[in-house]
Amino acid sequence: MGFLNRFRELPNGNTELDGVLENLHHLLNAREGYSSVIRDYGLGQYYAQPDTIHAMRTLLREILDDIAKYEPRLKVASLETKGRDSGMQLHLELIGLVGGVRYLFKLRFDQIYNHFSVDSAHDISTMG
């Protein structure tokens, strides 16, 4: 948790999952080379790709690499695109383990504003 976060009022139920959700939001919205003293923190390599297919593959790889490196509490099992909506938002589903519990994370990437939203995480450990 960052220094300034020590002084903010935390919502009830501040759990490990809450911390992972917050960190995912910060990590996915950070721009590589701009957001931190750590040069490779954040996303940005997908900008340089020549077409949509390569940009998408690069974006997914960057997400997986950054989570593995900067959010060790989340062990990713899968990351899939689920299409775009009429507002040019790309929908993604990430399945991973946090504290031994399997969760489905719903993510949205606004391609116009280059902004990620981490919409929710649902416990799917009891599902087949």
PyRosetta script that sets phi, psi and omega in degrees:
from pyrosetta import init, pose_from_sequence

init()
pose = pose_from_sequence("MGFLNRFRELPNGNTELDGVLENLHHLLNAREGYSSVIRDYGLGQYYAQPDTIHAMRTLLREILDDIAKYEPRLKVASLETKGRDSGMQLHLELIGLVGGVRYLFKLRFDQIYNHFSVDSAHDISTMG")
pose.set_psi(1, 134.5)
pose.set_omega(1, -178.4)
pose.set_phi(2, -66.7)
pose.set_psi(2, 161.7)
pose.set_omega(2, -176.9)
pose.set_phi(3, -56.7)
pose.set_psi(3, -50.1)
pose.set_omega(3, -177.2)
pose.set_phi(4, -68.4)
pose.set_psi(4, -25.8)
pose.set_omega(4, 178.1)
pose.set_phi(5, -65.1)
pose.set_psi(5, -20.1)
pose.set_omega(5, 178.6)
pose.set_phi(6, -63.8)
pose.set_psi(6, -24.0)
pose.set_omega(6, -174.1)
pose.set_phi(7, -103.4)
pose.set_psi(7, -1.6)
pose.set_omega(7, 179.5)
pose.set_phi(8, -89.5)
pose.set_psi(8, 157.5)
pose.set_omega(8, 178.5)
pose.set_phi(9, -79.7)
pose.set_psi(9, 125.1)
pose.set_omega(9, -178.1)
pose.set_phi(10, -91.9)
pose.set_psi(10, 141.9)
pose.set_omega(10, 177.6)
pose.set_phi(11, -69.7)
pose.set_psi(11, 160.1)
pose.set_omega(11, 175.0)
pose.set_phi(12, -61.5)
pose.set_psi(12, 148.4)
pose.set_omega(12, 178.8)
pose.set_phi(13, 79.2)
pose.set_psi(13, 30.9)
pose.set_omega(13, 178.6)
pose.set_phi(14, -69.8)
pose.set_psi(14, 94.1)
pose.set_omega(14, -174.8)
pose.set_phi(15, -108.3)
pose.set_psi(15, 177.5)
pose.set_omega(15, 175.3)
pose.set_phi(16, -60.0)
pose.set_psi(16, -40.6)
pose.set_omega(16, 178.5)
pose.set_phi(17, -61.8)
pose.set_psi(17, -42.0)
pose.set_omega(17, 177.2)
pose.set_phi(18, -58.6)
pose.set_psi(18, -42.5)
pose.set_omega(18, 178.4)
pose.set_phi(19, -64.3)
pose.set_psi(19, -40.0)
pose.set_omega(19, 178.6)
pose.set_phi(20, -65.2)
pose.set_psi(20, -44.8)
pose.set_omega(20, 178.8)
pose.set_phi(21, -59.1)
pose.set_psi(21, -45.6)
pose.set_omega(21, 179.9)
pose.set_phi(22, -64.3)
pose.set_psi(22, -43.7)
pose.set_omega(22, -179.8)
pose.set_phi(23, -65.9)
pose.set_psi(23, -38.8)
pose.set_omega(23, 176.3)
pose.set_phi(24, -58.8)
pose.set_psi(24, -44.2)
pose.set_omega(24, 178.6)
pose.set_phi(25, -57.2)
pose.set_psi(25, -47.9)
pose.set_omega(25, -179.5)
pose.set_phi(26, -66.3)
pose.set_psi(26, -44.5)
pose.set_omega(26, -177.2)
pose.set_phi(27, -63.8)
pose.set_psi(27, -46.0)
pose.set_omega(27, -176.3)
pose.set_phi(28, -72.8)
pose.set_psi(28, -21.4)
pose.set_omega(28, 178.8)
pose.set_phi(29, -98.1)
pose.set_psi(29, -1.9)
pose.set_omega(29, 176.1)
pose.set_phi(30, -79.6)
pose.set_psi(30, 144.4)
pose.set_omega(30, 177.3)
pose.set_phi(31, -104.7)
pose.set_psi(31, 126.7)
pose.set_omega(31, -178.2)
pose.set_phi(32, -53.1)
pose.set_psi(32, 128.9)
pose.set_omega(32, 178.1)
pose.set_phi(33, 86.4)
pose.set_psi(33, -7.8)
pose.set_omega(33, -176.1)
pose.set_phi(34, -122.7)
pose.set_psi(34, -26.4)
pose.set_omega(34, -167.8)
pose.set_phi(35, -96.7)
pose.set_psi(35, -7.2)
pose.set_omega(35, -173.1)
pose.set_phi(36, -157.9)
pose.set_psi(36, 164.0)
pose.set_omega(36, 172.5)
pose.set_phi(37, -72.5)
pose.set_psi(37, -14.8)
pose.set_omega(37, 175.0)
pose.set_phi(38, -85.0)
pose.set_psi(38, 110.3)
pose.set_omega(38, -170.5)
pose.set_phi(39, -58.8)
pose.set_psi(39, -34.7)
pose.set_omega(39, -175.6)
pose.set_phi(40, -98.7)
pose.set_psi(40, 11.8)
pose.set_omega(40, 177.4)
pose.set_phi(41, -75.5)
pose.set_psi(41, 125.2)
pose.set_omega(41, 178.2)
pose.set_phi(42, 104.0)
pose.set_psi(42, -178.9)
pose.set_omega(42, -176.2)
pose.set_phi(43, -104.8)
pose.set_psi(43, 158.3)
pose.set_omega(43, 175.8)
pose.set_phi(44, 168.3)
pose.set_psi(44, -17.5)
pose.set_omega(44, -177.8)
pose.set_phi(45, -68.4)
pose.set_psi(45, -25.2)
pose.set_omega(45, -179.3)
pose.set_phi(46, -65.5)
pose.set_psi(46, -23.5)
pose.set_omega(46, 178.2)
pose.set_phi(47, -58.6)
pose.set_psi(47, -35.2)
pose.set_omega(47, -173.2)
pose.set_phi(48, -84.1)
pose.set_psi(48, 0.7)
pose.set_omega(48, -176.4)
pose.set_phi(49, -78.7)
pose.set_psi(49, 146.7)
pose.set_omega(49, -172.8)
pose.set_phi(50, -75.5)
pose.set_psi(50, -18.6)
pose.set_omega(50, -177.7)
pose.set_phi(51, -152.3)
pose.set_psi(51, 173.7)
pose.set_omega(51, -174.9)
pose.set_phi(52, -63.0)
pose.set_psi(52, -41.6)
pose.set_omega(52, -177.8)
pose.set_phi(53, -63.0)
pose.set_psi(53, -47.2)
pose.set_omega(53, 179.0)
pose.set_phi(54, -67.5)
pose.set_psi(54, -37.2)
pose.set_omega(54, 178.3)
pose.set_phi(55, -63.5)
pose.set_psi(55, -42.3)
pose.set_omega(55, -179.9)
pose.set_phi(56, -64.4)
pose.set_psi(56, -46.3)
pose.set_omega(56, 178.6)
pose.set_phi(57, -61.0)
pose.set_psi(57, -42.7)
pose.set_omega(57, 180.0)
pose.set_phi(58, -65.7)
pose.set_psi(58, -42.2)
pose.set_omega(58, 178.7)
pose.set_phi(59, -60.1)
pose.set_psi(59, -47.1)
pose.set_omega(59, 179.8)
pose.set_phi(60, -62.2)
pose.set_psi(60, -42.6)
pose.set_omega(60, 178.7)
pose.set_phi(61, -64.3)
pose.set_psi(61, -42.1)
pose.set_omega(61, 178.0)
pose.set_phi(62, -61.6)
pose.set_psi(62, -43.2)
pose.set_omega(62, 179.0)
pose.set_phi(63, -59.5)
pose.set_psi(63, -49.4)
pose.set_omega(63, -178.9)
pose.set_phi(64, -62.7)
pose.set_psi(64, -44.7)
pose.set_omega(64, -179.7)
pose.set_phi(65, -63.1)
pose.set_psi(65, -43.7)
pose.set_omega(65, -178.2)
pose.set_phi(66, -69.2)
pose.set_psi(66, -38.1)
pose.set_omega(66, 176.7)
pose.set_phi(67, -63.9)
pose.set_psi(67, -44.6)
pose.set_omega(67, 179.7)
pose.set_phi(68, -60.5)
pose.set_psi(68, -37.0)
pose.set_omega(68, -175.8)
pose.set_phi(69, -84.6)
pose.set_psi(69, -40.0)
pose.set_omega(69, -169.6)
pose.set_phi(70, -114.4)
pose.set_psi(70, -3.2)
pose.set_omega(70, 175.6)
pose.set_phi(71, -137.4)
pose.set_psi(71, 72.3)
pose.set_omega(71, -175.4)
pose.set_phi(72, -67.6)
pose.set_psi(72, -13.6)
pose.set_omega(72, 177.8)
pose.set_phi(73, -72.9)
pose.set_psi(73, -16.6)
pose.set_omega(73, -179.6)
pose.set_phi(74, -107.8)
pose.set_psi(74, 117.9)
pose.set_omega(74, 176.7)
pose.set_phi(75, -102.7)
pose.set_psi(75, 106.9)
pose.set_omega(75, -174.1)
pose.set_phi(76, -77.3)
pose.set_psi(76, 129.0)
pose.set_omega(76, 174.5)
pose.set_phi(77, -96.9)
pose.set_psi(77, -37.3)
pose.set_omega(77, 179.2)
pose.set_phi(78, -158.5)
pose.set_psi(78, 155.3)
pose.set_omega(78, 175.5)
pose.set_phi(79, -142.0)
pose.set_psi(79, 121.5)
pose.set_omega(79, -176.9)
pose.set_phi(80, -133.6)
pose.set_psi(80, 145.4)
pose.set_omega(80, 171.0)
pose.set_phi(81, -82.9)
pose.set_psi(81, 145.9)
pose.set_omega(81, -179.3)
pose.set_phi(82, -123.5)
pose.set_psi(82, 22.2)
pose.set_omega(82, 176.1)
pose.set_phi(83, 95.1)
pose.set_psi(83, 175.8)
pose.set_omega(83, 179.8)
pose.set_phi(84, -111.3)
pose.set_psi(84, 151.9)
pose.set_omega(84, 174.3)
pose.set_phi(85, -100.8)
pose.set_psi(85, -178.5)
pose.set_omega(85, -176.5)
pose.set_phi(86, -67.1)
pose.set_psi(86, -18.3)
pose.set_omega(86, 178.3)
pose.set_phi(87, -90.4)
pose.set_psi(87, 15.4)
pose.set_omega(87, -179.3)
pose.set_phi(88, 62.4)
pose.set_psi(88, 32.0)
pose.set_omega(88, 175.2)
pose.set_phi(89, -101.5)
pose.set_psi(89, 128.0)
pose.set_omega(89, 178.0)
pose.set_phi(90, -86.9)
pose.set_psi(90, 129.0)
pose.set_omega(90, 179.5)
pose.set_phi(91, -100.5)
pose.set_psi(91, 134.3)
pose.set_omega(91, 179.4)
pose.set_phi(92, -130.2)
pose.set_psi(92, 151.1)
pose.set_omega(92, 173.8)
pose.set_phi(93, -125.1)
pose.set_psi(93, 127.9)
pose.set_omega(93, 178.9)
pose.set_phi(94, -117.6)
pose.set_psi(94, 129.6)
pose.set_omega(94, 174.8)
pose.set_phi(95, -111.9)
pose.set_psi(95, 130.2)
pose.set_omega(95, -179.2)
pose.set_phi(96, -160.4)
pose.set_psi(96, 169.2)
pose.set_omega(96, -179.7)
pose.set_phi(97, -102.2)
pose.set_psi(97, 134.0)
pose.set_omega(97, 172.0)
pose.set_phi(98, -130.4)
pose.set_psi(98, 118.5)
pose.set_omega(98, 179.8)
pose.set_phi(99, 59.2)
pose.set_psi(99, 33.0)
pose.set_omega(99, 179.0)
pose.set_phi(100, 81.0)
pose.set_psi(100, 0.4)
pose.set_omega(100, 179.5)
pose.set_phi(101, -106.0)
pose.set_psi(101, 136.4)
pose.set_omega(101, -178.9)
pose.set_phi(102, -87.7)
pose.set_psi(102, 126.2)
pose.set_omega(102, -178.1)
pose.set_phi(103, -124.2)
pose.set_psi(103, 148.7)
pose.set_omega(103, 169.9)
pose.set_phi(104, -103.9)
pose.set_psi(104, 117.6)
pose.set_omega(104, 178.1)
pose.set_phi(105, -100.5)
pose.set_psi(105, 129.0)
pose.set_omega(105, 176.2)
pose.set_phi(106, -101.7)
pose.set_psi(106, 121.7)
pose.set_omega(106, -178.2)
pose.set_phi(107, -119.5)
pose.set_psi(107, 148.2)
pose.set_omega(107, 173.2)
pose.set_phi(108, -130.1)
pose.set_psi(108, 136.5)
pose.set_omega(108, 177.1)
pose.set_phi(109, -117.8)
pose.set_psi(109, 114.2)
pose.set_omega(109, 177.2)
pose.set_phi(110, -80.8)
pose.set_psi(110, 108.2)
pose.set_omega(110, -174.9)
pose.set_phi(111, -72.5)
pose.set_psi(111, -20.4)
pose.set_omega(111, 178.8)
pose.set_phi(112, -78.0)
pose.set_psi(112, -45.5)
pose.set_omega(112, -177.3)
pose.set_phi(113, -99.5)
pose.set_psi(113, 0.8)
pose.set_omega(113, -178.6)
pose.set_phi(114, 51.5)
pose.set_psi(114, 53.0)
pose.set_omega(114, -176.9)
pose.set_phi(115, -130.7)
pose.set_psi(115, 133.4)
pose.set_omega(115, 175.7)
pose.set_phi(116, -97.2)
pose.set_psi(116, 142.4)
pose.set_omega(116, 169.4)
pose.set_phi(117, -119.0)
pose.set_psi(117, 132.7)
pose.set_omega(117, 173.7)
pose.set_phi(118, -101.0)
pose.set_psi(118, 97.9)
pose.set_omega(118, -169.9)
pose.set_phi(119, -73.7)
pose.set_psi(119, -44.1)
pose.set_omega(119, -174.8)
pose.set_phi(120, -166.2)
pose.set_psi(120, 166.1)
pose.set_omega(120, 172.0)
pose.set_phi(121, -139.0)
pose.set_psi(121, 123.0)
pose.set_omega(121, -178.0)
pose.set_phi(122, -116.1)
pose.set_psi(122, 134.2)
pose.set_omega(122, 176.5)
pose.set_phi(123, -67.3)
pose.set_psi(123, 116.8)
pose.set_omega(123, 178.1)
pose.set_phi(124, -118.4)
pose.set_psi(124, 17.0)
pose.set_omega(124, -176.5)
pose.set_phi(125, -66.0)
pose.set_psi(125, -22.9)
pose.set_omega(125, -179.3)
pose.set_phi(126, -95.4)
pose.set_psi(126, -3.6)
pose.set_omega(126, 179.3)
pose.set_phi(127, -83.8)
pose.set_psi(127, 155.4)
pose.set_omega(127, -178.1)
pose.set_phi(128, -74.1)
pose.dump_pdb("model.pdb")
